Amino acid sequence: MRLSRRALLHGLLVTAMPGSAALAQGFAGLGEAADGFEKVVPGRALAFPADHGPHPGFRIEWWYVTANLRDQSGVPYGAQWTLFRQAITAGPEDEGWASRQLWMGHAAVTSASEHRFSQRLARGGVGVAGAEALPFHAWIDAWDMRGVESFSPQNISPVALSASSNDFAFDLKLEASQPLVLQGEGGYSRKSEQGQASYYYSQPFFKADGDIEIAGKRIGVTGQAWMDREWSSQPLASDQKGWDWISLHLASGTKLMLFRLRQSGGHHYISANWIEPDGHSTLLASSAVALSPLAQSSVAGRKLPTEWDIVIPSRDLKIKITALNPQSWMATSIPYWEGPVSIQGSDKGVGYLEMTGY
């Protein structure tokens, strides 16, 4: 049997990752103790452009973009681009193949009838994958997110975003005039009552323009995109097994981010951020938000909620979100569900839903 270089690299990466108990928690055992890694503490001021780059002293971080797109006929599509960095162990960073960093990229294109995805894996230190703050650049293999002409670190805009695989590709330009949004309390995003947290900021105001390709067919698209940047060493509590994350572009111009961290005892931790069209944001108390799963779909041998009810009485919001394609399963090394949604109710719009740990 021939063993390809990529298959060998994949095997090395998997054996370097934490064990099966960690994988069951979602991404790399994020609820496990993180002794020796840097800690997330309240009050740290995020700084740009520096925080667009990597934070190797923390265990994990990601650069994450989702785009809700339409072609000239109004047919909806979704595109996802994510770059993960994970430190294998704590300690000073080494150079070359001795690097402690693993990199993983995920990309996908979704329509109502198709969901196509791909994964890339790489070791750090040898130039195959990485991130730089200024000029901004995040990449793995030929998948690329790069600041382009007149780039503003305060907006992380404009950027060119691209990925390709055997049966899909996309090439998008993302531009935003509004500044970045700090999630949580000035970028300090609480994830549990026990003190777990991450540093977290977003650019929810991207306008997207470009092309996607599915099965050799090139399609011009426009739409809206959302970028999340997050890093931590232990963002989950030991009894939290996964999360449900939602980003919404409301027709009113408001943006809404919500997440629910599922706890084994059934008492889930909920957080939400209401973002006005001018970029002003308000952190909403979990008691102010009702986030309820509705209809379930059979996906990859399991049941997942692909319709959700969201009620925020203080904002007169009562909506239902529905997956464009319920079969948007990412069968990657650490599998999860990820796909575009539509909004109906007191407001309209589009967004993205991510569900891990199912």
C-alpha positions as CSV (number, residue, x, y, z in Angstrom):
1,M,0.0,0.0,0.0
2,R,1.4,3.4,-1.0
3,L,1.4,6.0,1.8
4,S,1.1,9.6,0.5
5,R,3.0,12.5,2.2
6,R,-0.3,14.1,3.2
7,A,-1.6,10.8,4.7
8,L,1.6,10.5,6.7
9,L,1.4,14.1,7.9
10,H,-2.3,13.5,8.8
11,G,-1.3,10.5,10.9
12,L,1.5,12.4,12.7
13,L,-0.9,15.2,13.5
14,V,-3.6,13.0,14.9
15,T,-1.1,11.1,17.1
16,A,0.2,14.5,18.4
17,M,-3.3,15.6,19.4
18,P,-4.9,14.9,22.8
19,G,-6.7,11.6,23.3
20,S,-10.2,10.5,22.4
21,A,-11.7,12.0,25.5
22,A,-10.5,15.4,24.3
23,L,-11.9,14.9,20.8
24,A,-15.3,14.1,22.3
25,Q,-15.3,17.7,23.8
26,G,-15.3,19.4,20.4
27,F,-12.0,20.9,19.4
28,A,-8.9,19.4,21.0
29,G,-10.3,18.9,24.5
30,L,-11.0,22.6,25.2
31,G,-12.4,21.6,28.7
32,E,-9.2,20.0,29.8
33,A,-6.8,21.7,32.3
34,A,-4.3,24.0,30.5
35,D,-1.4,24.2,33.0
36,G,1.5,26.1,31.6
37,F,-0.4,27.9,28.9
38,E,-1.1,31.6,29.1
39,K,-4.4,32.5,30.8
40,V,-7.3,34.7,29.7
41,V,-7.9,37.4,32.3
42,P,-10.4,40.3,32.3
43,G,-9.2,43.8,31.7
44,R,-6.6,43.1,29.0
45,A,-7.0,45.6,26.2
46,L,-7.0,44.1,22.7
47,A,-4.5,45.8,20.4
48,F,-4.5,46.1,16.6
49,P,-2.9,45.1,14.4
50,A,-1.0,42.9,16.9
51,D,-4.0,40.7,17.8
52,H,-4.7,39.9,14.2
53,G,-1.6,37.7,14.4
54,P,-1.0,34.5,16.4
55,H,-0.7,34.0,20.1
56,P,1.5,30.9,20.5
57,G,1.5,31.1,24.3
58,F,-2.3,30.2,24.3
59,R,-3.4,26.6,23.5
60,I,-5.8,27.3,20.7
61,E,-7.1,30.1,18.4
62,W,-8.9,30.6,15.2
63,W,-9.5,32.9,12.3
64,Y,-13.0,32.2,11.1
65,V,-15.1,33.6,8.3
66,T,-18.6,32.7,7.2
67,A,-20.3,34.3,4.2
68,N,-24.0,34.4,3.2
69,L,-24.1,34.8,-0.6
70,R,-26.5,35.0,-3.5
71,D,-26.0,34.7,-7.3
72,Q,-27.6,37.1,-9.8
73,S,-30.8,35.2,-9.7
74,G,-31.1,35.4,-5.9
75,V,-30.1,31.7,-5.3
76,P,-28.5,31.5,-1.8
77,Y,-25.1,30.0,-1.0
78,G,-22.8,29.8,1.9
79,A,-19.0,29.8,2.2
80,Q,-16.8,29.0,5.2
81,W,-13.1,29.5,5.8
82,T,-11.4,28.7,9.1
83,L,-7.8,28.5,10.2
84,F,-7.0,26.9,13.6
85,R,-3.8,27.0,15.5
86,Q,-3.2,24.6,18.4
87,A,-0.1,24.3,20.6
88,I,0.7,20.7,21.3
89,T,2.3,21.5,24.7
90,A,3.0,24.6,26.7
91,G,6.4,26.2,26.7
92,P,8.7,28.5,24.7
93,E,8.2,28.2,20.9
94,D,10.8,26.3,18.9
95,E,11.7,26.9,15.3
96,G,11.4,24.7,12.2
97,W,10.1,21.1,12.6
98,A,10.5,21.5,16.4
99,S,7.6,23.9,16.5
100,R,5.0,23.1,19.0
101,Q,2.2,24.4,16.8
102,L,-0.3,22.5,14.7
103,W,-2.4,24.2,12.0
104,M,-5.7,23.0,10.6
105,G,-7.8,24.6,7.9
106,H,-11.5,24.0,7.1
107,A,-13.4,25.3,4.0
108,A,-16.8,24.6,2.7
109,V,-19.4,25.8,0.1
110,T,-23.1,25.1,0.8
111,S,-26.2,25.4,-1.3
112,A,-29.8,24.1,-0.6
113,S,-28.9,20.8,-2.2
114,E,-25.1,20.4,-1.7
115,H,-22.5,20.8,1.0
116,R,-18.9,20.4,0.0
117,F,-16.0,20.7,2.4
118,S,-12.3,20.1,2.7
119,Q,-9.6,20.0,5.4
120,R,-5.9,20.9,5.4
121,L,-3.4,19.9,8.1
122,A,0.1,21.2,8.7
123,R,2.9,21.5,11.2
124,G,4.1,25.0,12.2
125,G,7.5,26.4,11.8
126,V,8.1,25.5,8.2
127,G,6.1,28.1,6.3
128,V,3.3,25.8,5.1
129,A,0.7,27.5,7.4
130,G,0.7,30.5,9.7
131,A,-0.5,34.0,10.4
132,E,1.0,37.5,10.4
133,A,-0.4,40.6,12.0
134,L,0.9,43.2,9.5
135,P,0.7,43.0,6.6
136,F,-2.2,40.8,7.6
137,H,-2.0,37.3,6.2
138,A,-3.4,33.9,7.4
139,W,-2.9,30.8,5.3
140,I,-2.5,27.1,5.1
141,D,-1.2,25.6,1.9
142,A,-2.8,27.7,-0.9
143,W,-5.8,28.7,1.2
144,D,-5.4,32.3,1.9
145,M,-6.8,35.3,3.8
146,R,-4.8,38.4,3.1
147,G,-5.1,42.2,3.6
148,V,-5.1,44.0,0.2
149,E,-4.7,47.6,-0.9
150,S,-5.6,50.3,1.6
151,F,-5.9,47.7,4.3
152,S,-7.1,49.1,7.7
153,P,-6.0,47.2,10.8
154,Q,-8.9,48.8,12.8
155,N,-11.4,47.3,10.4
156,I,-9.4,44.3,9.2
157,S,-10.5,45.4,5.7
158,P,-10.3,44.9,2.8
159,V,-9.2,41.3,2.6
160,A,-9.0,38.7,-0.1
161,L,-10.2,35.2,0.8
162,S,-9.7,32.0,-1.2
163,A,-9.8,28.3,-0.9
164,S,-10.1,25.4,-3.3
165,S,-10.5,21.6,-3.3
166,N,-11.3,18.9,-5.9
167,D,-15.0,19.8,-6.2
168,F,-15.4,23.4,-5.0
169,A,-13.6,26.7,-4.7
170,F,-14.2,30.3,-3.8
171,D,-12.5,33.6,-4.3
172,L,-14.0,36.6,-2.4
173,K,-13.1,40.1,-1.6
174,L,-14.4,41.3,1.8
175,E,-14.8,45.0,2.7
176,A,-16.1,46.8,5.8
177,S,-16.3,50.4,6.8
178,Q,-17.3,49.9,10.4
179,P,-14.7,49.1,13.1
180,L,-14.2,45.8,14.8
181,V,-16.6,44.6,17.5
182,L,-15.2,43.5,20.8
183,Q,-17.3,40.5,22.1
184,G,-18.1,40.0,25.8
185,E,-16.7,42.6,28.1
186,G,-14.2,44.6,26.0
187,G,-13.0,41.4,24.2
188,Y,-13.1,39.2,27.3
189,S,-15.8,36.6,26.5
190,R,-17.0,34.5,29.4
191,K,-17.8,30.9,28.6
192,S,-18.9,29.5,32.0
193,E,-19.8,30.5,35.6
194,Q,-16.6,28.8,36.7
195,G,-14.4,31.4,35.0
196,Q,-13.6,29.9,31.6
197,A,-13.2,32.6,29.0
198,S,-11.6,33.6,25.7
199,Y,-10.4,36.8,24.0
200,Y,-12.9,37.4,21.2
201,Y,-13.5,40.0,18.6
202,S,-15.5,40.1,15.3
203,Q,-15.9,42.0,12.1
204,P,-19.6,41.4,11.3
205,F,-20.0,44.1,8.7
206,F,-18.1,42.6,5.8
207,K,-19.7,43.0,2.3
208,A,-18.6,40.1,0.1
209,D,-18.1,40.0,-3.7
210,G,-16.5,37.4,-5.9
211,D,-17.0,33.9,-7.2
212,I,-17.7,30.4,-6.0
213,E,-17.2,27.2,-7.9
214,I,-19.2,23.9,-7.5
215,A,-18.4,20.9,-9.6
216,G,-16.6,23.0,-12.2
217,K,-19.4,25.7,-12.5
218,R,-18.2,29.2,-11.7
219,I,-20.9,31.4,-10.1
220,G,-20.6,35.2,-9.4
221,V,-21.9,36.0,-5.9
222,T,-22.4,39.0,-3.6
223,G,-23.5,39.1,0.1
224,Q,-22.5,39.6,3.7
225,A,-19.7,38.0,5.7
226,W,-18.7,37.7,9.3
227,M,-15.2,37.2,10.7
228,D,-14.5,35.9,14.3
229,R,-11.1,35.9,16.0
230,E,-10.8,34.0,19.2
231,W,-8.0,32.6,21.4
232,S,-7.8,30.9,24.7
233,S,-6.2,28.1,26.6
234,Q,-9.3,26.6,28.3
235,P,-12.5,28.1,26.9
236,L,-14.8,25.3,28.2
237,A,-15.5,24.0,31.6
238,S,-15.0,20.3,32.3
239,D,-18.7,19.6,32.1
240,Q,-19.3,21.5,28.8
241,K,-19.3,19.1,25.9
242,G,-19.9,21.5,22.9
243,W,-21.5,24.6,21.7
244,D,-24.2,26.0,19.5
245,W,-23.0,29.3,17.9
246,I,-25.2,31.7,15.8
247,S,-24.3,34.8,13.9
248,L,-27.1,36.8,12.2
249,H,-27.4,39.6,9.7
250,L,-30.8,41.1,10.3
251,A,-32.6,43.0,7.6
252,S,-32.9,46.0,9.9
253,G,-29.1,46.3,9.7
254,T,-28.5,44.9,13.2
255,K,-26.1,42.1,13.8
256,L,-26.6,39.5,16.5
257,M,-24.2,36.9,17.9
258,L,-25.4,34.2,20.3
259,F,-23.8,31.1,21.7
260,R,-25.0,28.3,24.0
261,L,-22.4,26.1,25.8
262,R,-24.1,22.8,26.6
263,Q,-23.4,21.5,30.1
264,S,-23.8,17.8,31.0
265,G,-26.3,18.7,33.8
266,G,-28.6,20.5,31.4
267,H,-28.0,24.0,32.7
268,H,-26.6,25.7,29.5
269,Y,-24.5,28.8,29.5
270,I,-25.9,31.4,27.1
271,S,-24.4,34.7,25.9
272,A,-25.5,37.2,23.2
273,N,-24.3,40.5,21.8
274,W,-26.6,42.9,20.1
275,I,-24.7,45.0,17.5
276,E,-26.4,48.2,16.1
277,P,-25.9,49.2,12.5
278,D,-23.4,51.8,13.5
279,G,-21.3,49.2,15.3
280,H,-22.3,50.0,18.9
281,S,-22.8,46.7,20.8
282,T,-24.5,45.6,23.9
283,L,-23.8,42.4,25.9
284,L,-27.1,40.8,26.8
285,A,-27.6,38.9,30.0
286,S,-28.4,35.2,29.5
287,S,-31.7,35.8,31.3
288,A,-32.6,38.3,28.6
289,V,-32.3,35.7,25.8
290,A,-34.4,32.6,25.0
291,L,-32.6,30.3,22.6
292,S,-34.5,27.1,22.0
293,P,-33.9,24.2,19.5
294,L,-36.9,23.3,17.4
295,A,-37.0,20.8,14.5
296,Q,-34.3,18.2,14.3
297,S,-32.7,16.6,11.3
298,S,-31.0,13.2,11.0
299,V,-27.4,14.0,10.1
300,A,-24.5,11.6,9.9
301,G,-26.1,9.1,12.2
302,R,-27.2,11.6,14.8
303,K,-30.0,14.1,15.5
304,L,-29.2,17.8,15.4
305,P,-31.5,20.8,15.8
306,T,-31.5,22.6,12.4
307,E,-34.3,25.0,13.4
308,W,-34.1,27.3,16.4
309,D,-36.3,29.8,18.1
310,I,-34.8,33.0,19.4
311,V,-36.6,35.5,21.6
312,I,-35.2,38.7,23.0
313,P,-38.1,40.6,24.6
314,S,-36.1,43.8,25.4
315,R,-35.4,44.2,21.7
316,D,-38.8,43.1,20.5
317,L,-37.2,40.2,18.6
318,K,-39.0,36.9,18.1
319,I,-37.5,34.9,15.2
320,K,-37.0,31.4,13.9
321,I,-33.8,30.4,12.0
322,T,-33.8,27.5,9.6
323,A,-30.9,25.8,8.0
324,L,-30.5,26.2,4.2
325,N,-29.2,22.7,4.0
326,P,-29.8,20.5,7.0
327,Q,-27.0,18.1,5.8
328,S,-24.2,20.6,6.3
329,W,-22.0,18.2,8.2
330,M,-18.3,18.8,8.4
331,A,-16.9,15.2,8.5
332,T,-13.4,16.5,9.3
333,S,-10.9,15.1,11.9
334,I,-13.1,16.7,14.6
335,P,-16.6,16.6,13.1
336,Y,-19.2,19.3,13.5
337,W,-22.2,20.9,11.8
338,E,-21.8,24.2,10.0
339,G,-24.1,26.0,7.5
340,P,-26.1,29.1,6.5
341,V,-29.5,29.8,7.9
342,S,-32.4,32.1,7.0
343,I,-34.5,34.2,9.4
344,Q,-38.2,34.6,9.7
345,G,-40.4,36.4,12.2
346,S,-40.2,39.9,13.6
347,D,-37.2,40.5,11.5
348,K,-35.8,38.8,8.4
349,G,-32.3,38.1,7.2
350,V,-29.6,35.4,7.0
351,G,-26.8,34.0,9.1
352,Y,-24.7,31.0,10.1
353,L,-25.1,28.2,12.6
354,E,-22.3,26.1,14.1
355,M,-22.9,23.1,16.3
356,T,-20.1,21.1,17.9
357,G,-19.9,18.1,20.3
358,Y,-23.0,16.2,19.0
